[in-house]
C-alpha cells in the first residue's frame, strides 16, 4: 500500500542574526524521515522544544520566512511542492493547530466551520461536524470569545475534518480537555483513520498517544531517535533507544521515574548523540560521532550507536 505521506531526510534551519551583520544557521529539525499509510495513526512524541510543531508546519509549507527546509516530502507518491501544498491545505490535508487563536475572533463559529464551501449541503455538514464533537446547534451562532477553551478546541477539530480530509495533522489537540473529552476526541481520530485517512498526532503525552497510535516516532532535540510500533511499548525490553526506555519509565503507571538533565538547545551540539549527556551507556564515540543515521534494528528504527534490548 502506497503511503499517503512520505518524509525523506527533512531538515529545518532558521537564520538568526547576532550583533551587527553576524549570521548563523540554527538547526531545529535534523534528518527526519517518516511515513504514514492510509488507515494509520502515527504519533510523534517529544518534549517541548524538540521540533514537533515545526514538523507540521514543514509538511504544510507554512514555515516562517527566515527558515530553510531540506529533504523531500511526498504526498500520494508525488512531491509536495509549495504550490501543491497550497492547493491541498484545508481540503485534503488539514491541520488541527495547537492554539485556539487560529479561530477568527470576528467570525461566527458556523461560518468558520463551513469556510468557503458553497455547496448546498455545506451548512448541514458543518452542523453534523459540530454535533459529532459534542457541540450543540446553537454553537454555530457564537463567536470564539463566547466559547470555553475546551469548546474552542473542539470547534478547531470540527473545522478541520468537515471536508473528510485524507491526511490530518493534529498538533497537541487535547490540552484543556478533561480525560473523558480527550479520549473521545482521540477516538474520533481513530475513526477517521479506520475510514482510510492518515493521521499524524503530535503530542508530548506518550500515554495518550498509545491509546490510538499504530506507530510512535520519538523526537529528541529535533531528531527522530526511534520509530516503534505501539505494541512495543507494552514492555520496555522491546524498545531500542535509551531515551525511549527512560520515557517509558517516566510514565505514571511505570513509577514516574524522571529523566535527569534536559535536552540540549538547538545549535549547541556540533556532533554526537544529543542524548549522550543524559545516557548512562554513552561512550566517547557517542559524543563525537559526526553522523548518526536512523537505521533498522530488531523490527523498528533507531538512531543509536549501541542499541540493545534491556535484560
Beta strands, then each sheet from edge to edge (+ up, - down):
strand 1: 5-17
strand 2: 23-36
strand 3: 41-45
strand 4: 67-75
strand 5: 78-79
strand 6: 93-96
strand 7: 167-171
strand 8: 198-203
strand 9: 215-220
strand 10: 223-229
strand 11: 295-297
strand 12: 300-302
sheet 1: 2+ 1- 4+ 5-
sheet 2: 6+ 7+ 8+ 3+ 9+ 10- 12+ 11-
end
